[in-house]
Amino acid sequence: MKTLQPLIINPMLTKTIIIYSSVDGLTKRICHYIEEILILNNHLVDIFPIDNLSQKITAYDKIIIASSIRYGKHNEQIATFINENTDFLNSKKTAFISVNLVARKVEKSKANTNPYVIKFFNSIAWKPTLVAVFPGKLDYKLYSFKDRLLIKLIMLITKGPINSKTVIEYTNWNKVDEFGKEFIKI
């Protein structure tokens, strides 16, 4: 990761909430990195995992929702939260972040080319102001035996690494930085 530099756009404080679901911790790391960018740029930021969300989102000027993929789907609690708050979310400046291994391939690294993101947005009515897709991390030792087999099968089909000792973080932190700066401007 690189050193964060402030990008001063708005001299007034903007209240932002980041809500995330992270299975193996990378989505959480990405959200905390974005939190740092926002704080450096006059945002008051609250950050919560979806399963510990206690805040009412109506108090916020901007909202970021992030979810990793597991078994081909974004977190069900994230989808439920979005469906229960669609009208409010559509009335605010919002962003959605998807973190998934399919995005490691350039041709599937954008919102309009990533199959998980396309499927997700076809199933909900929310239209975020900004959408980002970041490649995840492959670390076989973190997975259960069942997950390891499933992920190896997916990697075999998609010509990815299948060695059980493989640890690769595909996330491009410069792209995460760009997203943070773009979110500040919306």
Secondary structure, DSSP 8 states (H G I E B T S, - for coil): ----------SS-EEEEEEEE-SSSHHHHHHHHHHHHHHHTTEEEEEEEGGG--S-GGG-SEEEEEEEEETTEE-HHHHHHHHHTHHHHHTSEEEEEEEEGGGGSGGG-STTT-HHHHHHHHS-----SEEEEEE-EEEGGGS-HHHHHHHHHHHHHTT----TT-EEE---HHHHHHHHHHHHH-
